[in-house]
Every structure is written in structure tokens, then in C-alpha cells.
Amino acid sequence: AAMRRELVPANANTAAMTVDLIVAEDLAPKAYQFYVDAFKQAHQSTAFRKIRDEKGLFEFSLSGDAFHAHVREQVTRLKLLVEDAGLRP
């Protein structure tokens, strides 16, 4: 079975753009870390910064465990907002 793992997000105002990579659920930790490191390196490149600035994107460079923790926090926050607004059946 495949599992979607978001590695590096970039946010622009209220819209979000995410670079995703779909990997096997049993991907070896060393292989997963290879991709996390590759995305971190790309995010630190001059070329990426130039494109980000040209597109008016904000810097937001989480990856790996830090990104997954951020996503979990956001999901929890949004669930609470939905409940507070009475939108949950």
C-alpha cells in the first residue's frame, strides 16, 4: 500500500502549495531521510528562493517530522473550528 507523505510545503497568503511525494508505506527510514534532505537542500537554493520571491510566496520550509507535526496541529485546529461553528453533523 502507498502512503502520501508531504515533505515540503510553501504557503502564499491564505493559499497553500505543497510539494508532495508518494512513497511506499514500508520505505526505509534512510531512504525517507534522503528525500527529506533533498527537499531541504532544494529549498535553500538560490534558484528556489528566486522563484519563491518572484511568485510572492512566503518562506515556509518544514519537512519530515516537523512538517507532519505541523499538519497534525492544523488538522486539530480546523476540527475545533468546525465544531465551534456547529458545522459537524
Contact map, one row per residue, 1 for C-alpha under 8 A:
11100000000000000000000110000000000000000000000000000000000000000000000000000000000000000
11110000000000000000011110000000000000000000000000000000000000000000000000000000000000000
11111000000000000000011110000000000000000000000000000000000000000000000000000000000000000
01111100000000000001111000000000000000000000000000000000000000000000000000000000000000000
00111110000000000001111000000000000000000000000000000000000000000000000000000000000000000
00011111100000000111110000000000000000000000000000000000000000110011000000000000000000000
00001111100000000011100000000000001100100000000000000000000001110010000000000000000000000
00000111110000000111000000000000000100110000000000000000000011110010000000000000000000000
00000111111000011110000000000000000000000000000000000000000111100010000000000000000000000
00000001111100011110000000000000000000000000000000000000111110000000000000000000000000000
00000000111111111100000000000000000000000000000000000000111100000000000000000000000000000
00000000011111111000000000000000000000000000000000000001110000000000000000000000000000000
00000000001111110000000000000000000000000000000000000000110000000000000000000000000000000
00000000001111110000000000000000000000000000000000000000000000000000000000000000000000000
00000000001111111000000000000000000000000000000000000000000000000000000000000000000000000
00000000111111111100000000000000000000000000000000000000000000000000000000000000000000000
00000000111100111110000000000000000000000000000000000000000000000000000000000000000000000
00000101111000011111000000000000000000000000000000000000000000000000000000000000000000000
00000111110000001111100000000000000000000000000000000000000000000000000000000000000000000
00011111000000000111110000000000000000000000000000000000000000000000000000000000000000000
00011110000000000011111000000000000000000000000000000000000000000000000000000000000000000
01111100000000000001111100000000000000000000000000000000000000000000000000000000000000000
01111000000000000000111110100000000000000000000000000000000000000000000000000000000000000
11100000000000000000011111100000000000000000000000000000000000000000000000000000000000000
11100000000000000000001111100000000000000000000000000000000000000000000000000000000000000
00000000000000000000000111110000000000000000000000000000000000000000000000000000000000000
00000000000000000000001111111011000000000000000000000000000000000000000000000000000000000
00000000000000000000000001111111000000000000000000000000000000000000000000000000000000000
00000000000000000000000000111111100000000000000000000000000000000000000000000000000000000
00000000000000000000000000011111110000000000000000000000000000000000000000000000000000000
00000000000000000000000000111111111000000000000000000000000000000000000000000000000000000
00000000000000000000000000111111111100000000000000000000000000000000000000000000000000000
00000000000000000000000000001111111110000000000000000000000000010000000000000000000000000
00000000000000000000000000000111111111000000000000000000000000000000000000000000000000000
00000010000000000000000000000011111111100000000000000000000000000000000000000000000000000
00000011000000000000000000000001111111110000000000000000000000110000000000000000000000000
00000000000000000000000000000000111111111000000000000000000000000000000000000000000000000
00000000000000000000000000000000011111111100000000000000000000000000000000000000000000000
00000011000000000000000000000000001111111110000000000000000000100000000000000000000000000
00000001000000000000000000000000000111111111000000000000000010100000000000000000000000000
00000000000000000000000000000000000011111111100000000000000000000000000000000000000000000
00000000000000000000000000000000000001111111100100000000000000000000000000000000000000000
00000000000000000000000000000000000000111111100110000000000010000000000000000000000000000
00000000000000000000000000000000000000011111110110000000000000000000000000000000000000000
00000000000000000000000000000000000000001111111110000000000000000000000000000000000000000
00000000000000000000000000000000000000000001111111000000000000000000000000000000000000000
00000000000000000000000000000000000000000000111111100000000000000000000000000000000000000
00000000000000000000000000000000000000000111111111110000000000000000000000000000000000000
00000000000000000000000000000000000000000011111111111000000000000000000000000000000000000
00000000000000000000000000000000000000000000011111111100000000000000000000000000000000000
00000000000000000000000000000000000000000000001111111110000000000000000000000000000000000
00000000000000000000000000000000000000000000000111111111111000000000000000000000000000000
00000000000000000000000000000000000000000000000011111111110000000000000000000000000000000
00000000000000000000000000000000000000000000000001111111100000000000000000000000000000000
00000000000000000000000000000000000000000000000000111111100000000000000000000000000000000
00000000000100000000000000000000000000000000000000011111110000000000000000000000000000000
00000000011110000000000000000000000000000000000000011111111000000000000000000000000000000
00000000011110000000000000000000000000000000000000011001111100000000000000000000000000000
00000000011000000000000000000000000000000000000000010000111110000000000000000000000000000
00000000111000000000000000000000000000000000000000000000011111000000000000000000000000000
00000001110000000000000000000000000000010010000000000000001111100000000000000000000000000
00000011100000000000000000000000000000000000000000000000000111110110000000000000000000000
00000111100000000000000000000000000100110000000000000000000011111111000000000000000000000
00000111000000000000000000000000100100000000000000000000000001111111000000000000000000000
00000000000000000000000000000000000000000000000000000000000000111111100000000000000000000
00000000000000000000000000000000000000000000000000000000000001111111110000000000000000000
00000111100000000000000000000000000000000000000000000000000001111111111000000000000000000
00000100000000000000000000000000000000000000000000000000000000111111111100000000000000000
00000000000000000000000000000000000000000000000000000000000000001111111110000000000000000
00000000000000000000000000000000000000000000000000000000000000000111111111000000000000000
00000000000000000000000000000000000000000000000000000000000000000011111111100000000000000
00000000000000000000000000000000000000000000000000000000000000000001111111110000000000000
00000000000000000000000000000000000000000000000000000000000000000000111111111000000000000
00000000000000000000000000000000000000000000000000000000000000000000011111111100000000000
00000000000000000000000000000000000000000000000000000000000000000000001111111110000000000
00000000000000000000000000000000000000000000000000000000000000000000000111111111000000000
00000000000000000000000000000000000000000000000000000000000000000000000011111111100000000
00000000000000000000000000000000000000000000000000000000000000000000000001111111110000000
00000000000000000000000000000000000000000000000000000000000000000000000000111111111000000
00000000000000000000000000000000000000000000000000000000000000000000000000011111111100000
00000000000000000000000000000000000000000000000000000000000000000000000000001111111110000
00000000000000000000000000000000000000000000000000000000000000000000000000000111111111110
00000000000000000000000000000000000000000000000000000000000000000000000000000011111111110
00000000000000000000000000000000000000000000000000000000000000000000000000000001111111100
00000000000000000000000000000000000000000000000000000000000000000000000000000000111111100
00000000000000000000000000000000000000000000000000000000000000000000000000000000011111111
00000000000000000000000000000000000000000000000000000000000000000000000000000000011111111
00000000000000000000000000000000000000000000000000000000000000000000000000000000011001111
00000000000000000000000000000000000000000000000000000000000000000000000000000000000001111
